[in-house]
Each structure stands twice: as structure tokens, then as C-alpha cells.
Amino acid sequence: MEIVFDFPPIYDEIRSAFPIAGRGVIFAWGNKIYNPNRVYIPLQLIAHERVHGRRQGSDVHGWWRRYIDEKEFRLIEETLAHIVEMKYLLGPNPNRQMRRQIVRSTSKRLANPLYRYGISRVQAQVLLKRELAA
């Protein structure tokens, strides 16, 4: 994915919908990651954003419309992206302690109030474990 040090096309709408001011948030837009605050992006987050970019397909605006307007859609999209992020971190042979730590930290990120879908860390952990087992 190409990293662009600028705001995404509908940044004002995104900012109106989510508490992102001053948070160093990055945005998938097709095959680009918009990084207006020039934050460091670790490889697992690039993998996460790649999921969003692929799922946006040829209708990036439509995907973002749904992402902004529909919390259920947003939760599904973020769960899928966080699963890929988590699998990237786990690698091929994680031990039990590593797996527990990565599931815990990823579930905390998935439950971040920034996303505004209102799930707890424990609920996020259940979602991630269910998907990991599938």
C-alpha cells in the first residue's frame, strides 16, 4: 500500500463522526494509507489497513459511507482487520503466553471507544477468539 502524508478525501466527515482529533489515526482508502500526522505504522497495522483497502474494492466512498453510518458494519470490518493484525503478530508458532498477550492487546484495540460501536474488551476478546478458532 502507498502511504500518503495527507488527509483522506472525506476527512471532515470522518472527523465529525469519530473522536479522532490529535490521535494520530491512519485511514485506508483503496490502495493507500493516509497518514496525516506522519505517525510510525508498524507492519501489523499495514496488514490491518490492507484488509480495509481490499474490502473497499471499487466503491471506497460507499464503504466509508457505511463505515461512518452503520456501527454493525464498522464492527464487522474492524473485527476482520484486527484478526489479520493479530495473526500477523502471532506468526506461525505462537506459545500460549504469547497468544494470550496478543489476544489481550488486540481486543483492547478492537474495543477502543474511538470506533463507537460500544463493546467491552471482554466482548472483543470473545469475538477475536471465536474468529481465531474458525
Secondary structure, 3 states (H helix, E strand, C coil): CEEECCCCCCHHHHHHHCCCCCCCCCEEECCEEECCCCCCCCHHHHHHHHHHHHHHCCCHHHHHHHHHHCHHHHHHHHHHHHHHHHHHHHCCCCCHHHHHHHHHHHHHHHCCHHHCCCCCHHHHHHHHHHHHHC
